[in-house]
């Protein structure tokens, strides 16, 4: 981990144990999901508390009644939904990260023609890159856990920007092997990678849409 943070692109060997790469990617997905879910729960709970405080300023008994009944219900419901959705969110994040690796390999190996970029080497590359993402997601989750939402959201934003950069770094930095002009071959590689990521997003939307529909149906007793 220390080596990956100091120099993510160095010392990448095909004989590097793959368990490190898989662990790095899975932990990144888990803490990314936990951080995002906890931030959303905090936002909903804080909004509910703000309503209770506003009502309490106008009428103390009304504010107290709101906090005891509606406020507690909102907080409990938010945490319950978070618990129900956390596993599908983790699976969705893993799908997106897998698509990132597949897209990077396709761009380098198939489009740019760099035969040194085997899938195993690409997996090792991203395993090292994802140590940085894991660190950001973990710190964001800690801040969300203690209720410092502004910092948690900012760090999640940094993680998203880093993920976007990592998604295209390996082949943007590669000297291509094709005879096509650099601009067009890199554009073709970018389009291929974007297509893989776009397909992954469609899968994620289908998973999340199904989970949300199930939650709404259960909450309304099957009426909706």
C-alpha positions as semicolon CSV with decimal commas, in nm:
position;residue;x (nm);y (nm);z (nm)
1;X;0,000;0,000;0,000
2;X;0,281;0,241;0,086
3;X;0,454;0,161;-0,243
4;X;0,129;0,217;-0,436
5;X;0,073;0,557;-0,274
6;X;0,432;0,673;-0,332
7;X;0,454;0,559;-0,695
8;X;0,133;0,408;-0,837
9;X;0,276;0,337;-1,184
10;X;0,606;0,183;-1,075
11;X;0,696;-0,173;-0,984
12;X;0,395;-0,318;-1,166
13;X;0,479;-0,679;-1,242
14;X;0,259;-0,955;-1,382
15;X;0,365;-1,182;-1,097
16;X;0,225;-0,940;-0,838
17;X;-0,033;-1,129;-0,627
18;X;-0,379;-1,062;-0,767
19;X;-0,539;-1,078;-0,420
20;X;-0,395;-0,732;-0,350
21;X;-0,564;-0,584;-0,659
22;X;-0,898;-0,752;-0,588
23;X;-0,888;-0,648;-0,222
24;X;-0,805;-0,289;-0,319
25;X;-1,096;-0,273;-0,565
26;X;-1,350;-0,440;-0,333
27;X;-1,258;-0,223;-0,033
28;X;-1,284;0,086;-0,253
29;X;-1,635;-0,019;-0,358
30;X;-1,743;-0,100;-0,002
31;X;-1,626;0,224;0,157
32;X;-1,742;0,430;-0,140
33;X;-2,092;0,287;-0,090
34;X;-2,077;0,334;0,288
35;X;-1,961;0,694;0,255
36;X;-2,226;0,783;-0,004
37;X;-2,504;0,613;0,192
38;X;-2,407;0,772;0,523
39;X;-2,387;1,117;0,364
40;X;-2,740;1,078;0,223
41;X;-2,873;0,957;0,561
42;X;-2,709;1,257;0,732
43;X;-2,860;1,499;0,481
44;X;-3,212;1,358;0,526
45;X;-3,179;1,350;0,907
46;X;-3,038;1,704;0,923
47;X;-3,317;1,835;0,699
48;X;-3,573;1,673;0,927
49;X;-3,404;1,821;1,236
50;X;-3,403;2,164;1,073
51;X;-3,779;2,142;1,023
52;X;-3,824;2,039;1,388
53;X;-3,608;2,330;1,506
54;X;-3,802;2,575;1,291
55;X;-4,131;2,450;1,431
56;X;-3,985;2,464;1,782
57;X;-3,890;2,828;1,733
58;X;-4,250;2,908;1,639
59;X;-4,413;2,678;1,892
60;X;-4,209;2,474;2,138
61;X;-4,473;2,206;2,194
62;X;-4,528;2,168;1,819
63;X;-4,154;2,131;1,761
64;X;-4,126;1,877;2,041
65;X;-4,418;1,678;1,900
66;X;-4,258;1,680;1,553
67;X;-3,919;1,563;1,681
68;X;-4,070;1,283;1,889
69;X;-4,292;1,150;1,613
70;X;-4,203;1,258;1,260
71;X;-3,833;1,332;1,323
72;X;-3,760;0,993;1,477
73;X;-3,958;0,817;1,204
74;X;-3,764;0,996;0,931
75;X;-3,430;0,908;1,090
76;X;-3,526;0,544;1,141
77;X;-3,662;0,514;0,786
78;X;-3,348;0,669;0,637
79;X;-3,126;0,424;0,826
80;X;-3,351;0,132;0,730
81;X;-3,339;0,226;0,360
82;X;-2,962;0,268;0,387
83;X;-2,935;-0,085;0,527
84;X;-3,157;-0,223;0,251
85;X;-2,968;-0,048;-0,030
86;X;-2,607;-0,084;0,083
87;X;-2,546;-0,426;-0,076
88;X;-2,688;-0,331;-0,420
89;X;-2,481;-0,009;-0,410
90;X;-2,163;-0,206;-0,333
91;X;-2,238;-0,446;-0,621
92;X;-2,301;-0,148;-0,849
93;X;-1,969;0,011;-0,754
94;X;-1,785;-0,318;-0,817
95;X;-1,947;-0,337;-1,163
96;X;-1,831;0,018;-1,243
97;X;-1,477;-0,053;-1,125
98;X;-1,466;-0,378;-1,325
99;X;-1,583;-0,186;-1,633
100;X;-1,307;0,070;-1,572
101;X;-1,044;-0,205;-1,579
102;X;-1,199;-0,380;-1,881
103;X;-1,224;-0,051;-2,070
104;X;-0,862;0,035;-1,994
105;X;-0,744;-0,307;-2,112
106;X;-0,954;-0,285;-2,431
107;X;-0,815;0,061;-2,509
108;X;-0,451;-0,041;-2,456
109;X;-0,442;-0,398;-2,586
110;X;-0,704;-0,405;-2,861
111;X;-0,719;-0,044;-2,984
112;X;-0,368;0,094;-2,928
113;X;-0,212;-0,245;-2,997
114;X;0,016;-0,249;-2,693
115;X;0,047;-0,626;-2,641
116;X;0,241;-0,578;-2,316
117;X;-0,084;-0,470;-2,148
118;X;-0,227;-0,807;-2,062
119;X;-0,543;-0,812;-1,855
120;X;-0,346;-0,932;-1,551
121;X;-0,103;-0,642;-1,582
122;X;-0,395;-0,400;-1,620
123;X;-0,555;-0,544;-1,308
124;X;-0,230;-0,492;-1,118
125;X;-0,211;-0,132;-1,241
126;X;-0,560;-0,050;-1,123
127;X;-0,511;-0,234;-0,795
128;X;-0,232;0,013;-0,715
129;X;-0,431;0,313;-0,839
130;X;-0,729;0,212;-0,629
131;X;-0,530;0,232;-0,306
132;X;-0,562;0,611;-0,343
133;X;-0,935;0,583;-0,408
134;X;-0,981;0,354;-0,109
135;X;-0,800;0,604;0,116
136;X;-1,026;0,890;0,003
137;X;-1,344;0,684;0,041
138;X;-1,240;0,564;0,386
139;X;-1,165;0,918;0,509
140;X;-1,494;1,043;0,361
141;X;-1,683;0,767;0,546
142;X;-1,514;0,862;0,875
143;X;-1,615;1,228;0,834
144;X;-1,972;1,124;0,745
145;X;-1,979;0,896;1,048
146;X;-1,906;1,187;1,285
147;X;-2,146;1,416;1,098
148;X;-1,903;1,647;0,915
149;X;-2,093;1,630;0,587
150;X;-1,921;1,918;0,407
151;X;-1,579;1,754;0,429
152;X;-1,721;1,410;0,352
153;X;-1,890;1,540;0,036
154;X;-1,576;1,729;-0,073
155;X;-1,359;1,419;-0,033
156;X;-1,612;1,208;-0,224
157;X;-1,596;1,471;-0,500
158;X;-1,216;1,439;-0,506
159;X;-1,252;1,060;-0,524
160;X;-1,487;1,091;-0,824
161;X;-1,245;1,324;-1,002
162;X;-0,958;1,084;-0,931
163;X;-1,163;0,788;-1,056
164;X;-1,237;0,976;-1,379
165;X;-0,867;1,052;-1,426
166;X;-0,762;0,693;-1,348
167;X;-1,020;0,560;-1,596
168;X;-0,835;0,719;-1,887
169;X;-0,478;0,747;-1,757
170;X;-0,325;0,418;-1,873
171;X;-0,388;0,461;-2,246
172;X;-0,360;0,839;-2,259
173;X;-0,007;0,789;-2,124
174;X;0,075;0,497;-2,358
175;X;0,275;0,530;-2,678
176;X;0,042;0,364;-2,926
177;X;0,155;0,094;-3,166
178;X;-0,080;0,169;-3,456
179;X;-0,001;0,379;-3,762
180;X;-0,307;0,598;-3,718
181;X;-0,258;0,961;-3,614
182;X;-0,217;1,000;-3,235
183;X;-0,530;1,213;-3,201
184;X;-0,758;0,966;-3,377
185;X;-0,618;0,650;-3,216
186;X;-0,647;0,802;-2,868
187;X;-0,998;0,924;-2,955
188;X;-1,093;0,573;-3,066
189;X;-0,951;0,429;-2,743
190;X;-1,147;0,686;-2,539
191;X;-1,470;0,604;-2,724
192;X;-1,422;0,230;-2,666
193;X;-1,355;0,286;-2,296
194;X;-1,652;0,522;-2,268
195;X;-1,877;0,263;-2,434
196;X;-1,777;0,000;-2,175
197;X;-1,840;0,244;-1,890
198;X;-2,172;0,350;-2,045
199;X;-2,287;-0,011;-2,059
200;X;-2,185;-0,056;-1,695
201;X;-2,386;0,252;-1,596
202;X;-2,692;0,111;-1,773
203;X;-2,655;-0,212;-1,575
204;X;-2,618;-0,013;-1,252
205;X;-2,927;0,196;-1,330
206;X;-3,125;-0,123;-1,392
207;X;-3,010;-0,274;-1,060
208;X;-3,079;0,041;-0,860
209;X;-3,410;0,104;-1,034
210;X;-3,525;-0,247;-0,949
211;X;-3,417;-0,212;-0,584
212;X;-3,589;0,126;-0,545
213;X;-3,908;-0,009;-0,705
214;X;-3,902;-0,303;-0,461
215;X;-3,857;-0,070;-0,163
216;X;-4,144;0,153;-0,274
217;X;-4,366;-0,150;-0,332
218;X;-4,287;-0,289;0,014
219;X;-4,338;0,049;0,181
220;X;-4,679;0,098;0,018
221;X;-4,798;-0,258;0,067
222;X;-4,785;-0,332;-0,305
223;X;-5,017;-0,047;-0,401
224;X;-4,741;0,121;-0,609
